[in-house]
Amino acid sequence: MPRVALVVNPRAGRGRVARELPRLLDLIAASGITAAVHETTHRGHATTLARAASSDGFDTVVAVGGDGTLNEVVNGLILDDELVGEAGLGLVAAGSGSDFARSFGLPAHVDHGLAGIAGPPRRLDVGRIDCMSAIGEDPVRRYFVNAAEAGMAAATVERAERLPRWFGRGRYLIAFWPSLASFDPVDMTVSISSETHHLHAHNVLIANGRYLGGGMHISPHSDPADGVFDIQANVGPKRQAFTLIPKIYRGRHLPDDQIVQMSGSRVTVETAIPVPIEADGEMIGMTPATFTVLPGALELVA
């Protein structure tokens, strides 16, 4: 039987993970799978725990929590573009957003069977970000599996991080309105292979998965295993957000004359002034930045 390491964020889902974890462990035990539980205690801890578990020979390392926990686990499993050990990635989505899980139809509760722990394996592309630190120190390298953004959406995530966690995904809605008011569009250069776009935009999305922001169907045609990013640059006025958001939740906002669509495996974003970058709902750094696909870098147990 496979050896499984559960990297558990007990605070995810406003504490729901901690409440439902006993039921999950009962399901795992009944299946005959050997599982070790490693609970996170601080930011970045999931990366350390995932790296140790994969190095110790576990077959699967499962992120039990939200998209932030998943992002940290991914960064534990990959180092310098290579796997640490041979563990596959599992996911029990139980956070406030759990957007990545929606692309694979995984349930948003820890007690819905063993999907994401003992499901069929599939290859998963991983994105790499190389960008500037937000505090002007050494450059940052970070991996992601769902989506990254530069501009107003990242400014919203940055503001939301300062709000109490008990707001859940409502933090992002609360943070959106002041971000919309205060963020000004900037001149951007988006380069993909030999193709260069000079844009005046307030946001650029680099999508591997299909959902973000707690269920917004932002990139309905993305395939997390096709070796390319789907890219959207918002070049319309900021008030466009009022009409776009309802359409985005339904995945019906494309095509749009004020959204420039692109695709590629390597994308560079340069801006007239530095703007923030987020990935998988976590703040990463500032532009300029390069986003690179690592095709099939992980095996997802889904």
C-alpha positions as CSV (number, residue, x, y, z in Angstrom):
1,M,0.0,0.0,0.0
2,P,1.2,3.5,-0.7
3,R,2.7,5.6,2.1
4,V,0.9,9.0,2.3
5,A,1.9,12.1,4.2
6,L,-0.8,14.5,5.0
7,V,0.4,18.1,5.3
8,V,-2.5,19.6,7.3
9,N,-3.4,23.2,7.9
10,P,-5.8,22.9,10.8
11,R,-6.9,26.6,10.5
12,A,-8.0,26.3,6.9
13,G,-11.6,26.8,6.1
14,R,-11.9,28.9,9.3
15,G,-11.1,25.8,11.3
16,R,-13.1,23.3,9.4
17,V,-10.1,21.2,8.6
18,A,-9.4,20.6,12.2
19,R,-13.0,19.7,12.9
20,E,-13.3,17.2,10.0
21,L,-9.8,15.7,10.1
22,P,-10.8,12.8,12.4
23,R,-13.4,11.7,9.8
24,L,-10.8,11.9,7.1
25,L,-8.4,9.8,9.1
26,D,-11.1,7.2,9.7
27,L,-11.7,6.9,5.9
28,I,-8.0,6.5,5.2
29,A,-7.6,3.9,7.9
30,A,-10.5,1.9,6.5
31,S,-8.9,1.9,3.1
32,G,-5.7,0.3,4.4
33,I,-3.5,3.2,3.4
34,T,-0.7,4.1,5.8
35,A,-0.9,7.9,6.5
36,A,1.3,10.2,8.6
37,V,-0.2,13.5,9.7
38,H,2.0,16.6,9.8
39,E,0.2,19.8,11.0
40,T,1.4,23.2,10.0
41,T,2.0,25.8,12.7
42,H,3.2,28.9,10.8
43,R,3.5,30.4,7.3
44,G,5.9,28.5,5.1
45,H,5.8,25.4,7.4
46,A,3.9,23.3,4.7
47,T,6.9,23.7,2.4
48,T,9.3,22.4,5.0
49,L,7.0,19.5,5.9
50,A,6.4,18.5,2.2
51,R,10.0,18.6,1.3
52,A,10.9,16.4,4.3
53,A,8.2,13.9,3.6
54,S,9.1,13.5,-0.1
55,S,12.8,13.2,0.9
56,D,11.8,10.5,3.3
57,G,10.3,8.4,0.6
58,F,6.6,8.9,0.9
59,D,4.7,8.0,-2.2
60,T,2.2,10.9,-2.0
61,V,2.3,14.2,-0.2
62,V,-1.3,15.5,0.3
63,A,-2.1,19.2,0.9
64,V,-5.0,19.3,3.3
65,G,-6.2,22.9,3.3
66,G,-6.7,25.8,0.9
67,D,-4.9,27.1,-2.1
68,G,-2.2,28.7,0.1
69,T,-1.4,25.3,1.7
70,L,-1.3,23.7,-1.7
71,N,1.1,26.4,-3.0
72,E,3.4,25.8,-0.1
73,V,3.4,22.0,-0.6
74,V,4.2,22.4,-4.3
75,N,7.1,24.6,-3.4
76,G,8.3,21.8,-1.1
77,L,8.1,19.2,-3.7
78,I,10.1,21.1,-6.3
79,L,13.5,22.7,-5.9
80,D,15.5,24.2,-8.8
81,D,13.0,22.9,-11.3
82,E,13.5,19.3,-10.1
83,L,11.4,16.9,-7.9
84,V,12.6,16.5,-4.3
85,G,12.2,12.7,-4.0
86,E,9.6,11.0,-6.1
87,A,6.3,11.8,-4.3
88,G,3.2,12.6,-6.1
89,L,0.9,15.5,-5.1
90,G,-2.4,14.9,-3.5
91,L,-5.0,17.4,-2.5
92,V,-7.9,17.5,0.0
93,A,-9.4,20.9,-0.7
94,A,-10.9,22.4,2.4
95,G,-9.9,26.1,2.4
96,S,-12.0,29.2,1.9
97,G,-11.4,29.3,-1.9
98,S,-10.1,25.9,-3.0
99,D,-10.1,27.1,-6.6
100,F,-7.5,24.7,-8.0
101,A,-9.6,21.7,-6.9
102,R,-12.5,23.0,-9.0
103,S,-10.5,22.4,-12.2
104,F,-10.5,18.7,-11.4
105,G,-13.9,18.4,-9.8
106,L,-12.5,17.6,-6.4
107,P,-14.9,18.0,-3.5
108,A,-14.4,21.0,-1.1
109,H,-14.6,18.9,2.1
110,V,-12.2,16.6,3.8
111,D,-14.8,13.8,4.3
112,H,-15.9,13.1,0.8
113,G,-14.0,9.8,0.2
114,L,-10.4,9.5,-0.9
115,A,-10.5,11.7,-4.0
116,G,-7.2,13.5,-4.1
117,I,-5.5,10.9,-2.0
118,A,-5.8,7.6,-3.8
119,G,-7.2,8.7,-7.2
120,P,-5.7,8.0,-10.6
121,P,-2.5,9.9,-11.3
122,R,-2.2,12.5,-14.0
123,R,0.5,14.8,-15.1
124,L,0.4,18.4,-14.0
125,D,2.2,21.5,-15.3
126,V,3.8,23.7,-12.8
127,G,4.5,27.4,-13.3
128,R,7.7,29.1,-12.2
129,I,7.9,32.8,-11.3
130,D,11.2,34.7,-11.3
131,C,10.6,38.3,-10.1
132,M,11.8,41.0,-7.8
133,S,11.4,40.9,-4.1
134,A,8.8,43.3,-2.6
135,I,11.4,44.7,-0.3
136,G,14.2,45.1,-2.8
137,E,16.3,42.2,-1.7
138,D,17.5,39.2,-3.7
139,P,15.3,38.1,-6.7
140,V,12.4,35.7,-5.8
141,R,11.8,32.2,-7.4
142,R,8.4,30.6,-6.6
143,Y,6.3,27.8,-8.1
144,F,2.6,27.7,-8.6
145,V,0.0,25.4,-10.1
146,N,-3.2,27.4,-10.5
147,A,-2.7,31.1,-11.5
148,A,-0.6,34.1,-11.1
149,E,-1.5,37.8,-11.5
150,A,0.3,41.1,-11.8
151,G,-1.5,44.3,-11.1
152,M,-4.8,45.2,-9.4
153,A,-5.8,41.7,-8.5
154,A,-2.5,41.2,-6.7
155,A,-3.0,44.5,-4.9
156,T,-6.4,43.1,-3.8
157,V,-4.7,39.9,-2.4
158,E,-2.1,42.1,-0.7
159,R,-4.8,44.1,1.0
160,A,-6.9,41.0,1.8
161,E,-3.9,39.5,3.6
162,R,-4.1,42.3,6.2
163,L,-7.7,41.4,7.1
164,P,-8.7,38.8,9.7
165,R,-8.7,35.2,8.5
166,W,-12.1,34.6,9.9
167,F,-13.6,36.6,7.1
168,G,-12.8,33.6,4.8
169,R,-13.0,34.3,1.1
170,G,-15.1,37.4,1.9
171,R,-11.7,39.1,2.6
172,Y,-11.1,39.4,-1.1
173,L,-14.5,41.0,-1.8
174,I,-13.9,43.5,1.0
175,A,-10.4,44.2,-0.3
176,F,-11.5,44.5,-3.9
177,W,-13.3,47.8,-3.7
178,P,-10.6,50.0,-2.1
179,S,-8.1,48.3,-4.5
180,L,-10.2,49.2,-7.4
181,A,-10.4,52.8,-6.3
182,S,-6.7,53.3,-5.6
183,F,-4.9,51.2,-8.3
184,D,-4.1,53.0,-11.5
185,P,-3.4,51.3,-14.8
186,V,0.2,51.1,-15.9
187,D,2.1,50.7,-19.1
188,M,3.0,47.1,-19.5
189,T,5.2,45.1,-21.9
190,V,4.1,41.5,-22.2
191,S,6.5,39.3,-24.2
192,I,5.8,35.8,-25.3
193,S,8.5,34.1,-27.5
194,S,9.0,36.6,-30.4
195,E,5.6,38.3,-29.8
196,T,5.6,41.5,-27.8
197,H,2.5,43.5,-26.6
198,H,2.7,47.1,-25.4
199,L,-0.4,47.6,-23.2
200,H,-1.9,50.1,-20.8
201,A,-3.5,47.7,-18.4
202,H,-4.6,47.3,-14.8
203,N,-4.1,43.5,-14.6
204,V,-2.5,40.6,-16.3
205,L,-3.5,37.0,-15.6
206,I,-1.2,34.0,-16.2
207,A,-3.5,30.9,-15.8
208,N,-2.7,27.3,-15.5
209,G,-6.0,26.3,-13.9
210,R,-9.5,27.6,-14.6
211,Y,-10.7,29.2,-11.4
212,L,-9.7,31.8,-8.8
213,G,-11.1,34.2,-6.3
214,G,-13.4,31.6,-4.7
215,G,-15.1,30.2,-7.8
216,M,-14.6,32.8,-10.6
217,H,-14.4,30.8,-13.8
218,I,-11.7,33.1,-15.0
219,S,-9.9,31.0,-17.6
220,P,-12.5,28.5,-18.9
221,H,-10.3,27.0,-21.6
222,S,-7.2,26.4,-19.5
223,D,-5.8,22.9,-19.4
224,P,-3.3,22.3,-16.5
225,A,-1.4,19.7,-18.5
226,D,-1.1,21.3,-22.0
227,G,2.3,22.9,-21.5
228,V,1.1,26.5,-22.0
229,F,-0.3,29.4,-19.9
230,D,-3.5,31.1,-20.9
231,I,-3.0,34.9,-20.5
232,Q,-5.4,37.7,-20.2
233,A,-4.5,41.4,-19.9
234,N,-7.3,43.8,-18.9
235,V,-6.9,47.0,-20.9
236,G,-10.3,48.5,-20.4
237,P,-11.3,51.1,-17.8
238,K,-11.4,49.9,-14.2
239,R,-15.2,50.3,-14.1
240,Q,-15.3,47.3,-16.5
241,A,-15.0,45.2,-13.4
242,F,-18.6,45.9,-12.4
243,T,-19.9,44.3,-15.5
244,L,-17.3,41.6,-15.9
245,I,-17.4,40.0,-12.5
246,P,-20.9,38.4,-12.9
247,K,-19.8,37.1,-16.3
248,I,-16.5,35.7,-14.9
249,Y,-18.3,33.6,-12.3
250,R,-20.1,31.9,-15.2
251,G,-17.0,31.7,-17.5
252,R,-18.8,33.9,-20.1
253,H,-16.6,37.0,-20.1
254,L,-14.6,35.9,-23.2
255,P,-14.1,37.1,-25.9
256,D,-14.1,40.8,-24.9
257,D,-12.6,43.7,-26.8
258,Q,-11.0,45.0,-23.6
259,I,-9.3,41.8,-22.6
260,V,-6.2,40.9,-24.7
261,Q,-5.9,37.1,-24.8
262,M,-2.5,35.4,-25.4
263,S,-0.9,32.0,-24.7
264,G,2.6,30.7,-24.3
265,S,5.0,28.7,-22.2
266,R,7.3,31.6,-21.2
267,V,5.9,35.1,-20.4
268,T,7.8,38.2,-19.3
269,V,5.9,41.1,-17.8
270,E,7.6,44.5,-17.5
271,T,5.9,47.6,-16.1
272,A,6.6,51.3,-16.1
273,I,6.5,51.1,-12.3
274,P,6.7,48.0,-10.2
275,V,3.4,46.3,-9.5
276,P,2.6,43.5,-7.1
277,I,2.5,39.8,-8.1
278,E,0.4,37.1,-6.5
279,A,0.2,33.3,-7.2
280,D,-2.3,30.8,-5.9
281,G,-3.6,33.6,-3.6
282,E,-0.2,34.2,-2.0
283,M,1.9,37.4,-2.4
284,I,5.1,36.7,-4.3
285,G,6.9,39.9,-5.2
286,M,7.0,42.7,-7.8
287,T,7.5,43.2,-11.5
288,P,9.5,42.7,-13.7
289,A,8.7,39.0,-13.7
290,T,9.1,36.0,-15.9
291,F,6.6,33.1,-15.8
292,T,7.7,29.7,-17.2
293,V,5.8,26.5,-17.6
294,L,7.5,23.3,-16.4
295,P,5.5,20.7,-18.4
296,G,4.3,17.7,-16.5
297,A,6.6,18.5,-13.6
298,L,4.3,16.9,-11.0
299,E,2.1,13.9,-10.8
300,L,-1.3,14.8,-9.4
301,V,-3.3,12.1,-7.6
302,A,-6.8,13.2,-8.4
